[in-house]
Amino acid sequence: MANQALLPPVPAPRPAATETERVLSERIFLFVSPRTPSIPTIGPQLHQQHGGLAVCRFDGLQKGGQQALARYRGPLLLDPGRYEKHFATSDRPFIVPPDDMYGSGMDRELDLQIQRRALAAITPTGYIRAADWGALKAVVRTAQDLKRNDVVIMLPIDAAWLQDDSVEKLDLAIKQTPHPVAIAVGGQYNPFDKYRKATTNLRRLLIDNPGVGLWRADLQVFDAIGHGALFAAFGLSTSLRHTVPPDQAAQSKKGGGVRPSATVLLPELLRFSQGPDLATLYADADAPTCSCLACGGAKLDRFDGHDNEIRALADSHNAAVWADLLVAVFHYTDLGSRQAWWHQLCIDALKSIEAENERLRQVGAFKVPKDVQRWVDLPVTHAPAPVPTPGRQP
């Protein structure tokens, strides 16, 4: 893309309009489930300025999880996760108990999160079906009636909302919402793979709406931060890197009936691989090593198993790699530089995949993830900010 086609540099972060936006701004939260066994070891790794912990279905925390969360003192968000089992409707956009003698069901839901030290309270929104304009409008109307300054409006949308014929309505709904918004994009597998312009339209939404974050996502969070997302949440496990409609079971390429194996983030390749698959691929070759805080130079073929210990080991590795990427993206303070960094990282990943396949002498041993190819093909839209010349005033 020629330099003259680039838009001018855009500084980041944009000034926060509210106190809630300020505390969320420039953060990527690590999104975990109540059953995550590694919260005690992961918590100390989280970056205080740009990181944080987010827990889905926090009301399902067992005793051990409650104790681990009580020991964690860093930035925290608590997601009710009602969109996993319920649809939003025009009559019931938020899934809350009915009001009773103790007050409003919605206020109790939100107050409980604040009482548990959450930076802000996330609404218990149901899953918004494709083209269900009535449900989306109901979410916005109810959000407008929330007389609080500590709330985030969850928008768990089907990926079809990011198509050209729906995204304008979504944009209008966001602009009419007087609180920060978290978008969770739903669908089977990677929902961004289903619609050709989903990533482009999400980028445009984020650039145009400074109070929006990307929730429950995978490496898409780094692309989002480069396009103006206020905050984001990176799912630690496969099931937390996207959501599926409540009336569907999550599909798996491995088929059903098999206990999930450890999933490993390969930083040089920008892809996730199953631990047993890596052990098979490197059975007759040297596996790459990893220098992240959790691995300390150990090999990446050691996650061959389905037990909790192996999965916890993989969680620690994935969290450490995510933390390294987080530090890298926030090293840059303008959107153009963040976009250029991410674009180059994706280009490097394509080269690394090709080189590793050649080293293994296996064509297609590692396939190029569709999202990485997409990020390479899409252009950097904003020029990086100029670097001041040493010894001269900018």
N, C-alpha and C positions, 0 to 999 in steps of 0.2 A: 504494500500500500504506500503510495507516494506521500511524502511529508506534507505537501500542500493540501492533501485531502483530510488531514487530521484536524479535529476540532481543537480549540485552544485548551491549554491545561486547565483542569478543574481541581481546586484545592480540596483536601479532605483532612479531617472530617468537616462537614458543614456544621455551622453553629447549632447546637441543640436548642429546640424551641421550648422544651419543658425539662423539669428535673428528672423525670423518668427517662427521657431521651438521653440526658447527660450521663446517667449511670449505666445505660446500655451501650452507649456510643463506643465504636472502635473495639468491640469484643466479639470473639468467637467462642461460644460455650461448647464444652464437651458434653454431648447428650447421652445419658446412660439410662438403663432400666432399673427398677427396684431390685432386680436379682443380680445386678452386676457385682461379682465378688471382689473386684479389685478397687472399689472406691477408696479404701484406706491407703493403698499405695499410689493411686492416681492423683488423689487430692493434692498432695504436696508438690506435684509436678506442674500444676496449673499456674499459668502466668497471671500475676496479680493485676497488672495494668490492662492486659488485652485478652485474658482468658477468663475462665469461670466454669462452673459445673451446672448442668441442667438435668433434672431428674424427671422422667416421664412416669405417669401413674404413681406419683409420690405417695398417694394415700394407700398404696399397696406395699409399702416398705415393711418388711419383717423386722424383728427385733434387732438382728445384726446390722441391717441396713440403716435403721434409725440411729443406732449407736455410731456407725461410721459417719453418717451425715451430721450428727451432733458434734463430732470431733472436727469436721471440716469447717473452717472459719473464713473461707474465701468467698468471692462473688457467687451468688446462687440464684437459680430460677427453678420453679416447680411447675411442671406442666400437668394438668389434670388428665390429658390424653383422652377425653371423652369421644373425640372423633374416631378413635379406633373401633368403637362399638356402636356408635349412634350417628345417624344422619341429621343435619340441620334441616329444619323445615320453616316455612313462613310463620307457623304458629309457635314453634319451639326452636329458635336458633341456638340457644344455649341449653346444655343438659345439666340442670340443677334440681335438687329436691324442692318440693313446694314450700312456700312460706309457712312458718308456724309461729308459735309463741316466742321463739327466740329471734325472730326477725326474718329478713329477706334471705332466701336461699342463695341468691347470687352474691350478696354481700358476705355471707358466711363463707362461701367458697373462696372469695378473694381475700378476705381477712385472714383465713387460715394460712394462706401462703405467706402473707406479710409477717404473721406471728412466728412462722418458722424461718424468718430471716431472709426471705426472698427479696431481691432488689426491686421487683415489681410483681404484680399479680397477673397471671395469664388467664384469660377467659376460657370457660369450659365449652367451647364451640363444638357443634357437631360437624361432621364431614359435609362439605358443600358439593353436591352433585354437579356434573357438567350441565351448564345452561339453566340451572335452577336460580333464576334471577330473583324469584320471590324470597328464597332462603337468604340469599346474599343481602338483599335490601333489609330483611328483618334483622340480620346481624348489625348492619349499619345503624338502623333506627334505634335498636337497643343500646348500642355503643354510644350513641349521641345522648342517651338518657343517663349514662353512668356519670354521676357527679363525683368523680374521684380523680386524683392526679397521680395514681400509682399503678395504673393498669395497662396491660398490653392486649390488644385485640387479636386473638388467634384466628387466622383465616386458613383452614385446612381445605384447600381447593383441589378438585380434580384437575389433572394436567391440561384437560381440554379448555380450561379457562385461559390458557396462554396461547390459544390460537387467535389468528387475526380477527375472526368474527366475534370473539368474546372478550378480548383483552381490553377493549375500550370501556366496556361496562365495568370490568374489574378495576380499571384505573379510576373511573368515576367514583366507584364505591370507596376506594382507598382515600381519595381526595375529600370525601365527605365524612370520613372517620376522624374524630377529634382526639385520637390517642395513637401512640405508636402501634404498628401492625406487624405481626409475624406471619409470613406466608409459608405454609407447609404444602408442598406439591405432591399430589397423590397419584398412584397408578401402580401397576405391576412392574417388577424389575426396576430399571431406571426410567421413571416417567418422562424424563427429558428426551429419551430416545424415540418416543412414540410420535411426537409432533415436531416437524422440521424446524419451525420458527419459535419453539418454546423458549429456548435459551436467549434468542435475540429479543423477544418480547419481554422476558423477565428483566434483561439488562435495561431496556427502555423504562420499564416500571420503576426500577430502582433509581435510575438517574433522575427521573421526574418526581419521585416521591421520597424525600430525604428521611422520612420517619419510618421506613420499612426495613425489616430484617428477613433473612431467609432461614427457615426453621427445618430441623430434622432432615438434613441433606448430607451429601457426601462431599467430594472434592469441589463440587459446585460452589461451596461456601467461599472459596478463594476467588473464583471468578466474580461472585456477587460482591465481595468486599471491594474488588477493583472497579465495580460499577456503582458504588455509592451506597451499598447496603449499610444501614445504621448498625446492625449486629447480625450474627448468624449462629447456628447451632449445628455442629458436626456430629453425626451419629457414630457412636463407638462400635456398635455391632451392625450386621447387615440389616436386621429388621428395623433399626432406628435410623437408617439412612434414607428412608422414604416411608410413606404410609400407603395403605391400600384401602379401598372402600370397605365399609363395615360388613357388607354382604358378600365379601369375597375372602377366600383363604389366600394367604401369600403364596405365590407360585415359586417353585425352586427348579433350577436347571438340573439339580441332582435327583429330583423326584422326591416323593414323600416317604415316610417311614424310616428315614435315616436321621439319627441324631446329628444336629448341626456340628460341623467341624470348625476349627479355628480359622478365621479369615485374617489374612496378613496383608497389610499395606506395604507395597514395594515402592520406596520413595523415588528411586531412580527411574522407574517405569510408570509412575503415577497410576497404578492399578492395584486392585485387590485380588488376591489369589487364595485358594483354599490351602490350608497347611498340608494335607495329604497329597495334593497335586504337586506342591513344591518338592516334597520328599521324593515323589516318583520321578519328576523331571531331573532332579539332581542326584539320582541314584548312582549314575556313572560319571558324574562331573562335579567339580568343585562348586558348591553353592556360594552365592555372594554373601559377604558379611555386611553387618549393619553397625554403624557407629553411634546410633541413637543412645540416649541415656539408659534405656531399658536393656539394650543388647550389649553395649560396650564392646563391639567387635565380634560378637558371636555370629554364627551362620544362620541364614534364613530358612534352612530346611529342617529346623528343629521343632516345628509346630505340628508334627504329624500325630494327630490324635483328636478324640472327641471329649475327653474328660475335662472337668472344670479347671484343673491345674494348667493344662495346656491352653485352654481358652483364656484364662486369666493372664498367662504369659503373653499371648498374642494381644490381648487388650492393652497391656502395659506398653508393648512395642508400638501399637497403633497410636496410642495416646502420646507417646514420646515423639513419633514422627510428625503427628499433627502439631505438636507444640513447636517443633523446629520450623515447620512451614508457617505457623502463625507469627513467630518472631520475624521470619523473612519478609512476609507481606507487609507487616506494620513498620518495617524498617523504612518503607517509602511513605511519604506523607502526602502525595497527590495521586489522584486517580489514574492519570496517564502513566506514571511510573509503575503503579501497581499492575495495571493492565499489561504493560510491556514485560514486566517480570514474569507474570503468569503465562503469557504467550510464549516467551522464550523457554520457560520450564517445560511446557507442553511439547515444543519442538524438540527439546533435548530428550524428552521421554520417548518420542518416536524413534529417534536415532539410537537410544539405548535399547529399545525393544528389538530393533533390527540387528544391532550388534550382539545382543545376548542370544538371539535365535541362531545367528551364524556361529557363535562360540559353541553352542550346544549341538550344532549341525542338525537342527530340527526346524524345518520350515513351519512357521505358525505355532511353535511351542508356546510363545506368548503372543496372543492376539492383541492388536491395537484396540483399546477401549473406544467405543463410539464417541463418548464425551470428550476424550482427549483429542481425537481427530477433529471433532467439531470445534473445540477451542483453538486448534491450530488454524482451521479454515476460516474462522471468523476473524475480522480485522480488529486491531487495536484502534479504538475510536478517538482517543484524546491524546494529545502530545504530552510526553513527560515534561515536568517542570524543568527549566534550565538549572544546571548545577552551577552554583556561584564559583567564580574563578578564585583560587586561593590568593589571599593577600589583598583582595579587593572587596569593597562593600557591595552587597547585592543591590 
